[in-house]
Amino acid sequence: MITRITQVLLVLCLILSVGLVTASDKTKTPDKAEIRTAIDSGNAKWIEAHRKQDGKLLASLFCEDGAFLLRSGVVLQGRANIEKEFGEFLKDQGPFVMTITTAEMWVIDSLAYEYGDYTRKSLKPGADTATFQGRYFEIWKQQTAGGWKVFRDCGLPK
């Protein structure tokens, strides 16, 4: 069940991101099943990046101007920053075993909105190996050359 604050955050993200779609992006509404396949593939690579402690792989899932809002409130803007900062986290705290479960996905023009649940557990000897559970919200953006990349990613409060 979605909490009130989660609903407000989702609506706010939706309102803010709709204005980012340009007229040239509105040529064709993409096929939802095709987008879901792309998102599932991206989520599988996200899991792989955590297992391999690969910041470059994780950053490659983002648009060039993508942004990753961390639980601490820090925003990592752009692939280079995501690769550097989150890559350091992965190297320090990982490897991780993860699951990602999409709860809902919808599409408006060239943007796909996804939210769901994830679990993450460090496999690093001596690290806190408790399983961390959380919720996430992502906005995926259709690329002009084809395919889909993460435009915005943020964790949601429980």
C-alpha positions in Angstrom: 0.0 0.0 0.0 1.3 3.4 -0.9 1.7 5.9 1.9 0.4 9.5 1.6 4.0 10.9 1.4 4.9 8.4 -1.3 1.8 9.5 -3.3 2.8 13.1 -2.9 6.3 12.4 -4.1 5.1 10.4 -7.1 2.7 13.2 -8.1 5.4 15.8 -7.7 7.9 13.8 -9.8 5.2 13.4 -12.5 4.4 17.1 -12.6 8.0 18.1 -12.7 9.0 15.7 -15.3 6.1 16.2 -17.8 7.5 19.7 -18.5 10.8 18.1 -19.6 9.2 16.5 -22.7 9.9 18.5 -25.8 7.6 18.7 -28.9 10.1 16.5 -30.8 9.7 13.8 -28.2 6.0 13.4 -28.8 6.2 11.9 -32.3 5.0 8.4 -31.2 3.8 6.8 -28.1 6.2 3.8 -27.4 4.9 0.3 -26.9 4.5 -0.3 -23.2 5.5 -4.0 -23.4 8.7 -3.0 -25.3 9.5 -0.4 -22.6 8.9 -2.9 -19.8 11.4 -5.3 -21.4 14.0 -2.5 -21.6 13.3 -1.6 -17.9 13.6 -5.3 -16.8 16.9 -5.5 -18.7 18.1 -2.3 -17.1 17.2 -3.6 -13.7 19.1 -6.9 -14.4 22.1 -4.8 -15.2 21.6 -2.8 -12.0 21.7 -6.0 -10.0 24.8 -7.2 -12.0 26.6 -3.8 -11.3 26.0 -4.4 -7.5 27.2 -8.0 -7.7 30.3 -7.0 -9.7 30.9 -3.7 -7.8 30.9 -2.0 -11.2 30.2 1.7 -11.0 30.8 2.2 -14.7 28.1 -0.4 -15.6 25.7 1.2 -13.1 26.4 4.7 -14.5 25.9 3.4 -18.1 22.2 2.8 -17.3 21.7 6.6 -16.9 21.2 9.3 -19.5 24.2 11.7 -19.9 22.2 14.2 -17.8 20.7 11.6 -15.5 20.5 12.2 -11.7 20.6 9.8 -8.8 19.1 11.1 -5.5 20.8 9.2 -2.6 19.0 8.4 0.7 21.4 11.0 2.3 19.8 13.7 0.2 22.9 14.0 -2.0 22.2 14.3 -5.7 24.7 12.7 -8.1 24.2 14.5 -11.5 25.6 13.1 -14.7 27.1 9.7 -15.5 30.7 10.7 -14.5 29.6 11.7 -11.0 27.4 8.6 -10.6 30.2 6.4 -11.7 32.7 8.0 -9.4 30.6 8.4 -6.2 28.4 5.3 -6.4 31.3 3.3 -7.8 33.3 4.1 -4.6 30.3 3.0 -2.5 30.1 -0.3 -4.4 33.9 -0.9 -4.0 33.8 -0.1 -0.3 30.6 -1.9 0.7 30.0 -4.6 -1.9 29.7 -6.9 -3.5 25.9 -7.0 -3.1 23.2 -9.5 -3.8 20.0 -7.7 -4.9 16.4 -8.1 -6.0 14.4 -5.5 -7.8 10.6 -5.9 -8.2 8.7 -3.4 -10.4 5.3 -2.6 -8.7 4.0 -0.3 -11.4 5.0 1.3 -14.7 3.3 3.8 -16.9 4.3 5.8 -20.0 3.7 9.4 -21.0 5.2 10.3 -24.4 9.0 9.6 -24.2 9.1 9.1 -20.4 8.4 5.9 -18.5 7.7 6.0 -14.8 8.5 3.0 -12.6 8.3 2.3 -8.9 8.8 -0.8 -6.9 10.7 -2.6 -4.2 14.3 -3.7 -3.8 16.4 -5.7 -1.4 20.2 -5.4 -1.0 22.6 -7.4 1.1 26.4 -7.0 1.3 28.4 -10.1 0.8 31.6 -8.4 1.9 33.3 -10.3 4.8 33.0 -8.3 8.0 30.4 -5.9 6.6 26.9 -5.5 7.9 25.2 -8.3 6.0 21.7 -7.5 7.1 19.3 -7.3 4.2 18.2 -3.8 3.4 14.8 -3.3 2.0 13.5 -0.2 0.3 11.3 1.4 -2.4 12.4 3.3 -5.4 11.0 5.6 -8.1 12.6 6.0 -11.5 11.9 8.0 -14.6 13.2 6.4 -17.8 13.8 8.5 -20.9 13.6 7.3 -24.5 16.9 8.0 -26.2 17.0 9.6 -29.7 19.3 6.8 -30.9 16.8 4.2 -29.5 16.6 2.4 -26.2 15.8 3.7 -22.7 18.0 5.1 -20.0 17.4 6.2 -16.4 16.7 10.0 -16.3 16.0 10.2 -12.5 16.3 7.7 -9.7 15.4 8.2 -6.1 14.6 6.1 -3.0 11.2 6.4 -1.4 10.4 6.6 2.3 8.7 3.6 3.7 
